[in-house]
Amino acid sequence: MLTAAVSELKASLSRFLARVKAGEDVIVTERGRPVARLVPVERVAEDIPVHLLGLQRKGVVRIGSAKLEPGFWDLPRPVAPGSATLEALLDERKAGR
């Protein structure tokens, strides 16, 4: 967990907010004593699976904020000739990559 003095937080607020947005908690101290904690706001009303929120907190993924256009899921999907994509994926798994 990241720690920042009040004076340091005031001087570099943007940098600390970027870290909080990436999922980190920041403990704010005054004269060496903890006085506050900055934590990311959870997104709850958008039906985002809990495991994705956890990955976002760790900074592994970034959840988009835009909405898909109506009919997006009805668009034709690209087709890989001869299942090349699936074969490549299975080969990678066998090789342990």
Secondary structure in CASP SS format (residue, H / E / C, confidence):
PFRMAT SS
TARGET T0000
AUTHOR 0000-0000-0000
METHOD secondary structure of the structure
MODEL  1
M C 1.00
L E 1.00
T E 1.00
A E 1.00
A E 1.00
V H 1.00
S H 1.00
E H 1.00
L H 1.00
K H 1.00
A H 1.00
S C 1.00
L H 1.00
S H 1.00
R H 1.00
F H 1.00
L H 1.00
A H 1.00
R H 1.00
V H 1.00
K H 1.00
A C 1.00
G C 1.00
E C 1.00
D C 1.00
V E 1.00
I E 1.00
V E 1.00
T E 1.00
E E 1.00
R C 1.00
G C 1.00
R E 1.00
P E 1.00
V E 1.00
A E 1.00
R E 1.00
L E 1.00
V C 1.00
P C 1.00
V C 1.00
E C 1.00
R C 1.00
V C 1.00
A C 1.00
E C 1.00
D C 1.00
I C 1.00
P C 1.00
V H 1.00
H H 1.00
L H 1.00
L H 1.00
G H 1.00
L H 1.00
Q H 1.00
R H 1.00
K H 1.00
G C 1.00
V C 1.00
V C 1.00
R C 1.00
I C 1.00
G C 1.00
S C 1.00
A C 1.00
K C 1.00
L C 1.00
E C 1.00
P C 1.00
G C 1.00
F H 1.00
W H 1.00
D H 1.00
L C 1.00
P C 1.00
R C 1.00
P C 1.00
V C 1.00
A C 1.00
P H 1.00
G H 1.00
S H 1.00
A H 1.00
T H 1.00
L H 1.00
E H 1.00
A H 1.00
L H 1.00
L H 1.00
D H 1.00
E H 1.00
R H 1.00
K H 1.00
A H 1.00
G C 1.00
R C 1.00
END
